[in-house]
Amino acid sequence: MADSDIRALPFGTLVTAMVTPFTEDGAVDFDATAKLANKLVEDGCDGLVVSGTTGETSTLEDSEKEDLFRVVAETVGGRAKVIAGTGTNHTSHSVEMARRALRAGADAQLVVTPYYNKPTQAGVLAHFEAVAAATDLPIMIYDIPGRAGIAISTDTMVRLANIPAVTALKDAKADFAAITQVIANTTLDVYAGDDGLTLPWMAAGAVGVVSVSAHVATAQFRALVDAAAAGDFATARRIHFELDPVVRAVMTHIPGAVSAKQILKLQGTIPSAAVRLPLVAPDAVEMETVLTDLAEAGWDFSRTLTEGKA
C-alpha cells in the first residue's frame, strides 16, 4: 500500500489517544484542548481519539464529552479524523454517546468492549450490533482485556467485521497469533493498541497505531508508521529502538494519562498536568523513574524542573 493510500484510511494511521487537559481546579480546559489537538495534527497525527481511556473518559460528564468532541472537530476537522470515545459498559448509554458524537461532528467512534459486566461473546456481539445500528458513524472496536476483564475472541471479531459500520480494530490484547488471524480473515483496518507493539503489528499488516506516547514524540511515531507502511523496516527498527525508552517512560510506571500530562507540561504543550480522581499526580520517586527513562532517550528536563521551582 502506497503512503498516500495509507494516509487516506478512514481513521488515519497515526492516531493519538488525547489527554483531556484540565485547569488546576479540575475543570475541562477547552482552550488547551484545542491547542493540543492543533499541535498534534501539525506535528503529524492524522487521527485523534477524544475521551478515550487516556482522556479520562470515566470521570467526564456526558456533556463534557460532547463539548470535547465538538471543540476538537471544529479545531482539526478536515485535517485529521476525530474519533469519539463513546463506549461504556451500558449499551443504551453507549448508543446515546454515539448519537452525541454524531451531533458534535465526530468522524467516527471508538467503542470499547463492555467492561466489568463480563458478558458472554454473544453479549459482546449484541452490544456492538446495537451501537452500530444507532448512527452512521464508523466504529473502531477497542479490544483491551486488561481493562475490560474479557477478551473478544477471534471468532467473535470475525463476526463483528461483518457489521458494515465496524471497519477498524484497536488491538490491545498483545496476542500476536490472535491478531494474525484477524488480519488474515477480515478486512478490518487494524491498529496497534500498545505503543511498543507498533512495529511488529504493522509488520503483520496493521495500518497504524492508536498511541499515548505519540503525544510527546509525534514526529518520531509519524516516521515509524510511514517507514513500516513503506516496507522500510530497517528505518522502522531504528526508530522503534529510539522510541523504546520514551514508551517505557509514558506507559510502564504510572497511568498513561498521568505521565503524558506530566511530560506535556514539561514540554510546554499544556499549562497544567492536573488529573481527576481516582488518578493522582506522581510522587517524587515515580516521577524520577519517568525522567530516568526520558534521559535514556536523550531528553533532559532538568533545567525546566529547576526553573519551575524557582
Helices and strands as residue ranges (DSSP letters): H 3-6, E 14-17, H 30-42, E 47-50, G 57-59, H 62-76, E 81-85, H 91-104, E 108-112, H 121-134, E 139-143, H 145-148, H 154-160, E 166-171, H 176-185, E 189-192, G 195-197, H 198-204, E 208-211, G 213-215, H 218-229, H 233-251, H 256-266, H 284-296, H 302-309
